[in-house]
Amino acid sequence: MSMIEITASDIFWIGAMDKIEIGLIVMFLFALFLVFMAVDSSSVAIFLFALLLGIFSMTAWVFIPSSKTLAAMKVLPAIVNNQRIQGVAENALELTERFLKEHLESQLDKKGLHND
């Protein structure tokens, strides 16, 4: 099993994702402003540039993960695929089942309903 490591670079990018997202929204709003300016001045070149900029920024905004999503993408596979953590979960399940069985038997004994 390969262990997933989180590097300093990963931590940087996880933290930077929200700022990148804000930057893309600002870029889209700027493109929208340019579209209105281009329509007002009848400039086809500025209109096309603004349109492409707007399409690019919105597409990037949709497909770039948020900080929370990127963190989950890095951390969850490491947790889910970790054999030690899975072993702890199995042990916890066994202990819970044993506790419930013993608790149920003691309750039945108290009520005189337990048949051996």
Secondary structure, DSSP 4 states (H G I P E B T S, - for coil): -PPP---HHHHHHHHHHHHHHHHHHHHHHHHHHHHHHHHHHT-HHHHHHHHHHHHHHHHHHHHSPPHHHHHHHHHHHHHHT-HHHHHHHHHHHHHHHHHHHHHHHHHHHHHT----
